[in-house]
């Protein structure tokens, strides 16, 4: 069964590639993903619903990319997130309420941005 493969993936390392965008379907059905590393890419666009299925995620690394705006819907589904690294981007603006659903968040890294 094809869906069973998605259930096995817990850690996904896509760091140090040339990714420029993440679409809404790119991480669909990865319900049990715990760690996602997208650091050291060229990400400038992440669809605001790209992480909708990642409710088990506890670690998200988006550092060293080209993100300029953090939309509130981007992190809304990440209800179990403990660590979020947004450092070393070009963030100018974070939408109000962007982190309001992250009740378990303990580490938020925002250093080396433009605000």
C-alpha positions in Angstrom: 0.0 0.0 0.0 1.5 3.3 -1.1 0.3 5.3 2.0 2.2 3.0 4.3 5.6 4.5 3.1 4.4 7.9 4.2 3.7 6.4 7.7 7.3 5.2 8.0 9.0 8.6 7.4 9.9 10.3 10.6 12.9 12.4 9.6 13.3 14.2 6.3 16.5 16.0 5.5 16.3 18.2 2.4 19.0 20.6 3.5 21.7 22.0 1.3 19.9 21.7 -2.0 18.7 24.3 -4.4 15.1 24.4 -3.4 13.4 27.7 -4.2 9.8 27.0 -3.2 7.6 24.6 -1.3 4.1 23.8 -2.6 1.1 22.8 -0.6 1.3 19.2 -1.8 5.0 18.6 -1.2 4.6 17.3 2.4 1.0 16.0 2.2 0.3 12.7 4.0 3.5 12.8 6.0 1.4 12.6 9.2 4.1 11.1 11.4 7.0 13.3 10.4 8.9 14.5 13.5 11.9 16.4 12.0 12.0 18.4 8.8 15.3 20.1 7.8 15.0 22.6 4.9 18.0 24.7 5.8 20.7 25.9 3.4 18.4 26.2 0.3 17.2 29.1 -1.7 13.6 29.1 -0.4 11.8 32.4 -1.0 8.2 31.0 -1.2 6.5 28.5 1.0 2.8 27.9 0.3 0.8 28.9 3.4 -0.7 25.4 3.5 2.5 23.5 2.9 2.7 22.1 6.4 -1.0 21.3 6.9 -0.4 17.5 7.4 2.6 17.9 9.7 0.8 17.9 13.0 3.4 15.5 14.6 6.4 17.8 13.6 8.5 18.9 16.6 11.5 20.3 14.8 11.5 22.6 11.7 14.7 24.1 10.4 14.2 26.8 7.7 17.4 28.6 8.4 19.8 30.0 5.7 17.1 30.6 3.1 15.6 33.7 1.5 12.3 33.9 3.3 11.1 37.5 3.6 7.6 37.2 5.1 6.2 34.7 7.6 2.5 34.3 7.1 0.4 33.2 10.1 -1.1 30.2 8.2 2.3 28.8 7.6 2.9 27.5 11.2 -0.8 27.2 12.3 -1.0 23.4 11.8 2.3 22.7 13.6 0.6 22.3 17.0 3.3 20.1 18.5 6.3 22.1 17.3 9.0 22.5 19.9 11.8 24.1 17.9 11.6 26.5 14.9 14.7 27.9 13.3 14.2 30.9 11.0 17.6 32.3 11.4 19.8 33.6 8.5 16.9 34.5 6.2 15.9 37.9 4.9 12.7 38.2 7.0 11.3 41.7 7.0 7.8 40.9 8.4 6.2 38.3 10.6 2.4 38.4 10.4 0.6 38.9 13.7 -0.5 35.6 15.2 2.1 33.6 13.3 3.2 31.7 16.4 -0.1 31.8 18.4 -1.0 28.1 17.9 2.5 26.9 18.9 1.8 26.2 22.5 4.7 23.8 22.9 7.3 26.0 21.2 10.4 26.3 23.4 13.1 27.4 20.9 12.5 30.1 18.3 15.5 31.3 16.4 15.1 34.5 14.5 18.7 35.8 14.5 20.3 37.4 11.5 17.3 38.6 9.6 16.3 42.1 8.4 13.9 43.3 11.1 
